[in-house]
Amino acid sequence: MEITLYLKEIIQKSLTLLGINAQLKDIVIEKSKNPSFGDYSTNVAMRFSKELGMPPVEVARKIISTLDKDQIEKAEIAGPGFINIFVKNTYLSEGIKTILEQDSKYGSGSDKHLKVNVEFVSANPTGDLHVGHARGAAVGDALARILSFDGYEVTKEYYINDAGSQIDNLALSILARYREILGLDSEIPEDGYHGYDIIVIARELYNEYGASLLERKNLLDFLKDEGIKREMVKINEDLEAYGVHFDVYTSERELRRHDSIPREIEYLRPYTYKSEGALYLATSKFVDDKDRVIVKSNGEYTYFLPDIVYHVDKLNRGNNLLIDVLGSDHHGYIPRLKSALMMHGYPESILECSMIQMVRFMKDGEEIVASKRTGNAITLRELIDEVGKDAARYYFVMRSGSVHFDFDLNLAVAQNSSNPVYYAQYAYARLCSVLELASKQGLAPSDKANLDNEDELNLLKELLCFPIEVEAAASERAPYRITNYIQSLAEQIHHFYTVCKIIDNKNLEATRNRLTLVKCAQIVMRNALNLIGVTPLEKM
C-alpha cells in the first residue's frame, strides 16, 4: 500500500474510535521539513479539535494512544497539536515495491468522479501568441495534467474569440495589406492590427487568388474566415512546439449562431433592468460590486454576455467544475461571471480562476521589452527558439502564476547546476546512465531492496513523498509545488549519486539494492517532469 494512504487509514481508525467519521480526504499528511521531527506530520488533531470539544494537544494525545503502530517507530506531539510520525525503515522499503509496480501511475490519485474543464490561452485569433500567453499556457497545461493524474476527469479547452469588433478589424487589416500589395491606397483601421503576420496572410491570399478577391461578394466575411483559420493554424503550430494540446475548441461565432444569446437574455430577464437605453444585469445582488451592462444602448452585446453563454454551455456539457486561467487584467471580471452562473442556480464555487501575472524578461542584466524581429511583444515562438520548450515551461511553472517574476534568459540556457531545469534533467540523465552501465555489466535492479544507509533512506523518503505533493498541487491548484518537489528530489539524487558507490562488483547485494533505488528514482523523476510538460532527457 502507498505509504501516505496507509497513514491516512490508521489515523482514520483512531478518529473513528474518538467518534469522528472522517473521510480520507480530510486527513492531510505532509513530509516533515526536518528529519528530526519525523518522516511525516499531520495537523488532523487541530482539524477536529473544535468538533471534539477539546484542545488540539489532547486530541493528538488520544490519536497517538490508539494509533496502530505496527509500521510506526514512534509518534510525537509537536507545537500546538501537530503529530510527527516516524515510520519503520522496513516499511519504508516496502514503498519500493509500490513504485515499481505502479511505474508511470505512481503518485496518481484515485478516481474523484468529477469532471473539470480547464480553459486557458484562449488568445484572440488576431496575431502571434506572445510571452503572456506562454506563461498561461505552461501553468494551464501543467494544472490540467496534475488534476488528471490525481484522478479528475479533465477537459482542456480553448475558447476562440472569433466574433466582435476585433475580428472586424482583423478583416479590415488584412484587406488593407492586400490592397497595399496590389499598389492601391490602403489604410489600416484605427484599432487594426499591424503585426507582420497580417502581411504574411495578405501575401498568401495574393499568391492564391491574385487580384480577384476585390471582385468577391461578401469580401470582409471571406477575410474574417481566412484570417481566423490561418491565425489558428499558426497558433496551434506554436502550441504544438510548446507541448500543449487541447481536447476542445469552442467558437464564439458558433455559439452565437444557435440563438443562444437571445435565449440567455430571456432566461436572465428576472435579473435585468434598463437604464439609459442599456440592459443591465443585477450582478450586485450576488457577489459583484455593481451591476453590469450586457446589451449596450445601441443594441450591441458587451463581451460579458457571450461569456455567460459560453460558461453555461460548458456546464451544460456535464462539467462539475470550471477553471479559467486568465491574465491578471481580468481580476475584476470574475465576480460578475460567478454572479451570472449563480443566477442559473450554480454555487459560487462552480467557477475558479487562476490569475496569471506578466513576466519581465532579462538578458545580460537588462530588461528586454520588445521582439528584435518585429519591435512588438516577444512571441512564444521566439521564446522557444531562445531557450527551448523545456526551460520556458519549467521557469513559468516554478512560481505561482499570481506573482510577478523576472525570467533570466541567460540562466535558462546555462549548462550548470545554477539552472533549475538543467539541474533536474541532469539528475534524470544520471539515473539513466547508471542503469545503462549496469545493464552492460549484466547487473539489474531487483523488485525489492533492503536499505539501511542514511543517504539511501533519505532518497527513498523523498520518493515516497511524491503522492503527497501531487495531491497538494491538485487541491491547491498549485503546479509550482511540483517544480519545488522536482528540485528537492534532484538534490537528493545528486547527493546519493555522489556519496554512494552504486555499482560495486565486490558487494553485489548492495549494488542490487542501490540499482533498485535508482530505478525507483528514475520512475518518480520522470513522472514529475511529465506533469509539468518537461522532457525527461536520458542523455545530456
HELIX and SHEET records of a PDB file:
HELIX    1   1 ILE A    3  LEU A   17  1                                  15    
HELIX    2   2 LEU A   24  ASP A   26  5                                   3    
HELIX    3   3 PRO A   35  PHE A   37  5                                   3    
HELIX    4   4 VAL A   44  ARG A   47  1                                   4    
HELIX    5   5 SER A   49  LEU A   52  1                                   4    
HELIX    6   6 PRO A   56  THR A   66  1                                  11    
HELIX    7   7 ASN A   89  GLN A  102  1                                  14    
HELIX    8   8 ASP A  103  LYS A  105  5                                   3    
HELIX    9   9 VAL A  131  PHE A  149  1                                  19    
HELIX   10  10 SER A  165  ILE A  181  1                                  17    
HELIX   11  11 TYR A  196  TYR A  209  1                                  14    
HELIX   12  12 SER A  212  GLU A  215  5                                   4    
HELIX   13  13 LEU A  219  ALA A  241  1                                  23    
HELIX   14  14 GLU A  252  ARG A  257  1                                   6    
HELIX   15  15 SER A  260  LEU A  268  1                                   9    
HELIX   16  16 ARG A  269  TYR A  271  5                                   3    
HELIX   17  17 THR A  283  LYS A  285  5                                   3    
HELIX   18  18 PHE A  304  ASN A  316  1                                  13    
HELIX   19  19 SER A  328  TYR A  333  5                                   6    
HELIX   20  20 ILE A  334  MET A  343  1                                  10    
HELIX   21  21 GLU A  348  ILE A  350  5                                   3    
HELIX   22  22 LEU A  380  VAL A  387  1                                   8    
HELIX   23  23 LYS A  389  VAL A  397  1                                   9    
HELIX   24  24 LEU A  409  ALA A  412  1                                   4    
HELIX   25  25 PRO A  420  LYS A  440  1                                  21    
HELIX   26  26 GLU A  454  LEU A  464  1                                  11    
HELIX   27  27 PHE A  466  SER A  475  1                                  10    
HELIX   28  28 TYR A  480  VAL A  499  1                                  20    
HELIX   29  29 LEU A  508  LEU A  531  1                                  24    
SHEET    1   A 4 ILE A  29  LYS A  31  0                                        
SHEET    2   A 4 TYR A  40  THR A  42 -1                                        
SHEET    3   A 4 PHE A  82  VAL A  87 -1                                        
SHEET    4   A 4 ILE A  72  ALA A  78 -1                                        
SHEET    1   B 5 VAL A 248  SER A 251  0                                        
SHEET    2   B 5 GLU A 153  ILE A 160  1                                        
SHEET    3   B 5 LYS A 115  GLU A 119  1                                        
SHEET    4   B 5 LEU A 321  GLY A 327  1                                        
SHEET    5   B 5 LEU A 351  ILE A 356  1                                        
SHEET    1   C 3 THR A 272  SER A 275  0                                        
SHEET    2   C 3 ALA A 278  LEU A 281 -1                                        
SHEET    3   C 3 ARG A 292  VAL A 295 -1                                        
SHEET    1   D 3 GLU A 366  ILE A 368  0                                        
SHEET    2   D 3 VAL A 359  LYS A 363 -1                                        
SHEET    3   D 3 PHE A 405  ASP A 408  1                                        
END                                                                             
